[in-house]
Amino acid sequence: MQPITVLILGFLLGLKHATDADHVVAVTTIVTSQKKLVHAALVGAVWGIGHTLMILIVGVALILFHISIPEQAQLFFELFVAVALIILGVLNLSGVSHSLMHRFGPHQHPHTHDEAHIHPHNHLTDIIGTVGLFHFIRPLIVGLIHGLAGSAAITLLILGSITDGRMAALYLGIFGLGTITGMMLITTIMGIPILAGSKKFEKFDLIVTRVSGYLSILYGVYFGYHIVATQGLFR
């Protein structure tokens, strides 16, 4: 297989990987709390960065040390995803997410006109200050957890046929780029109807938040049951 073909395939698989049901459910639970379309896209990007970071760590370790992940360990990682989905749902339904967003949300700098202030900012701190720290931490952690799960099996299907370690590492990066791009598109598309509905209906945000919370819990329970009962995690 030609190197360019491998890289194109990696990007396309990354795009497809972003559409996995557990990924979409997770980001849906997070996106419902966003007030701007750019923030919804940012959620997808941060989730993808966390996911890609974990994929790179695991993948490079596999390449360098020529090790493999036991099947039972992969199932445990997938169980973490199920637990994370349930926790995300509970946080939404309990209102804890809403409280954390206010506590660690966008910061303000109220001051009188007579006061002179110097705020040494860079672009990163400006973005964090505008969006809120919690909006970064939540999708990043969820992305890291998802990166531990089934992604290793998907990437290894290709890594097994790549003999050059540098090309394999590059493939992982391209795969991650595809995942980031795909998730940004998904969260942006989801954000459009959510933001439009919130402008027309007063309680639309509350309804969407609760529906996404229930959906996340139900899918988390189903996903966890499938891992334990069907795939035999504890057998």
C-alpha positions in Angstrom: 0.0 0.0 0.0 1.4 3.4 -1.0 2.2 5.9 1.8 -0.2 8.5 0.4 -3.0 5.9 0.3 -2.3 4.9 3.9 -2.5 8.6 5.0 -5.7 9.3 3.1 -7.2 6.1 4.5 -6.2 7.2 8.0 -7.9 10.5 7.6 -11.1 9.0 6.2 -11.2 6.4 9.0 -10.7 9.2 11.5 -13.7 11.0 10.0 -15.8 7.8 10.3 -14.6 7.1 13.8 -16.0 10.4 15.0 -19.5 9.2 14.0 -19.4 6.2 16.4 -22.6 6.1 18.5 -20.9 6.5 21.9 -18.9 9.5 20.6 -22.0 11.3 19.3 -24.0 10.6 22.4 -21.1 12.0 24.6 -20.7 15.2 22.7 -24.4 15.7 22.4 -24.6 15.8 26.1 -22.0 18.5 26.2 -23.1 20.5 23.2 -26.5 21.2 24.6 -25.0 23.7 27.1 -23.3 25.8 24.4 -24.6 29.3 23.6 -22.7 30.0 20.5 -22.1 27.9 17.3 -18.3 28.5 17.5 -18.3 27.1 21.1 -20.1 24.0 19.8 -17.4 23.5 17.2 -14.8 24.1 19.9 -16.3 21.3 22.0 -15.8 18.9 19.1 -12.2 20.1 18.5 -11.2 19.7 22.2 -12.8 16.3 22.4 -10.9 15.3 19.3 -7.6 16.7 20.7 -8.1 14.6 23.9 -9.0 11.6 21.9 -6.0 12.0 19.5 -3.6 12.7 22.4 -4.5 9.3 24.0 -4.3 7.5 20.6 -0.8 8.9 20.0 0.4 7.9 23.5 -1.0 4.4 23.2 0.0 4.0 19.5 3.5 5.2 19.9 4.0 2.9 22.9 2.8 0.0 20.8 5.1 0.9 18.0 8.2 1.5 20.1 7.9 -1.5 22.5 6.1 -3.9 20.1 3.4 -4.7 22.6 -0.3 -5.4 22.2 -3.3 -4.5 24.3 -5.0 -7.6 25.8 -8.6 -8.0 24.8 -9.8 -7.9 28.4 -8.0 -4.6 28.9 -9.7 -3.1 25.8 -13.1 -4.2 27.2 -12.2 -2.5 30.5 -11.4 0.7 28.6 -14.7 0.5 26.8 -16.5 0.0 30.2 -14.9 3.3 31.3 -16.6 4.9 28.3 -20.0 3.5 29.4 -19.4 4.8 33.0 -18.4 8.2 31.6 -21.6 8.4 29.5 -23.7 7.7 32.6 -21.8 10.3 34.7 -22.3 12.9 31.9 -26.0 12.2 31.9 -26.3 12.4 35.7 -24.4 15.7 35.7 -26.9 17.1 33.1 -30.0 15.9 34.9 -28.8 16.9 38.4 -27.9 20.4 37.3 -24.3 20.0 38.4 -23.0 20.7 34.9 -25.0 24.0 34.9 -23.5 25.0 38.2 -20.0 24.1 37.1 -20.4 26.1 34.0 -21.4 29.2 36.0 -18.5 28.7 38.5 -15.9 28.1 35.9 -17.5 29.9 33.1 -16.4 33.0 31.2 -14.7 35.5 33.5 -15.4 39.2 33.6 -13.2 42.1 34.5 -15.6 44.7 36.0 -13.8 48.0 36.8 -14.6 51.7 36.9 -13.5 54.1 34.2 -11.1 55.7 36.6 -9.1 52.5 37.1 -6.2 51.6 34.8 -5.7 47.9 34.2 -3.1 46.0 32.4 -4.2 42.5 31.3 -1.3 40.5 29.8 -3.3 37.9 27.8 -2.3 35.5 25.1 -4.7 34.0 22.6 -5.1 30.8 24.6 -6.0 32.6 27.9 -8.3 34.9 25.9 -10.2 31.9 24.5 -10.4 30.2 27.8 -11.6 33.4 29.5 -14.3 33.9 26.8 -15.6 30.3 26.7 -14.9 29.1 30.3 -12.5 26.6 31.7 -15.1 23.9 32.3 -16.0 24.0 28.6 -12.5 22.8 27.9 -12.0 20.3 30.7 -15.1 18.3 30.2 -14.7 17.4 26.5 -11.0 16.9 26.9 -11.4 14.3 29.7 -14.2 12.6 27.8 -12.0 12.5 24.7 -9.1 11.0 26.6 -11.4 8.3 27.9 -12.7 7.5 24.5 -9.2 7.4 23.2 -8.4 4.5 25.5 -11.3 2.5 24.2 -11.9 1.0 20.8 -9.6 3.3 18.9 -6.6 1.1 19.6 -8.2 -1.8 17.8 -9.1 0.4 14.8 -5.7 1.9 14.4 -3.9 -1.4 14.9 -5.7 -2.8 11.8 -3.6 -0.5 9.8 -0.5 -0.3 12.0 -0.1 -4.0 11.6 0.6 -3.5 7.9 2.9 -0.5 8.3 6.5 -1.6 8.8 8.0 1.9 9.0 7.6 3.3 12.5 7.7 6.9 11.4 5.0 6.2 8.8 2.9 4.5 11.5 3.2 7.4 13.8 2.3 9.8 11.0 -0.7 7.6 10.3 -1.9 8.0 13.9 -1.6 11.7 13.6 -3.6 11.8 10.4 -6.2 9.5 11.9 -6.4 11.9 14.8 -6.8 14.9 12.5 -9.6 13.2 10.7 -11.3 12.5 14.1 -10.9 16.1 15.2 -12.3 17.4 11.9 -15.2 14.9 11.9 -16.2 15.8 15.5 -16.0 19.5 14.8 -18.4 19.0 11.9 -20.8 16.9 14.0 -20.9 19.3 17.0 -21.4 22.3 14.6 -24.2 20.6 12.8 -25.8 19.6 16.1 -25.4 23.1 17.5 -27.4 24.7 14.7 -30.9 23.4 15.6 -30.1 23.6 19.4 -29.2 27.3 19.2 -32.1 28.0 16.8 -34.6 26.3 19.1 -33.3 28.1 22.2 -33.9 31.5 20.6 -37.5 30.6 19.8 -38.6 28.6 22.8 -37.9 29.7 26.4 -37.5 26.3 27.9 -35.9 24.6 24.9 -32.5 24.5 26.6 -33.9 22.8 29.6 -35.7 20.2 27.5 -32.7 19.4 25.3 -30.4 19.2 28.3 -32.7 16.7 30.0 -33.3 14.6 26.9 -29.6 14.4 26.2 -29.0 13.5 29.9 -31.5 10.6 29.7 -30.1 9.5 26.4 -26.5 9.5 27.7 -27.5 7.4 30.8 -29.6 4.9 28.8 -26.9 4.4 26.2 -24.2 4.2 28.9 -26.2 1.4 30.6 -26.8 -0.4 27.3 -23.2 -0.1 26.3 -22.0 -1.3 29.7 -24.4 -4.2 29.7 -23.2 -5.2 26.2 -19.6 -5.2 27.3 -20.2 -7.2 30.5 -22.9 -9.6 29.4 -22.4 -10.0 25.6 -18.7 -9.6 25.3 -18.0 -11.3 28.6 -15.7 -8.8 30.4 -15.6 -10.7 33.7 -15.6 -14.2 32.2 
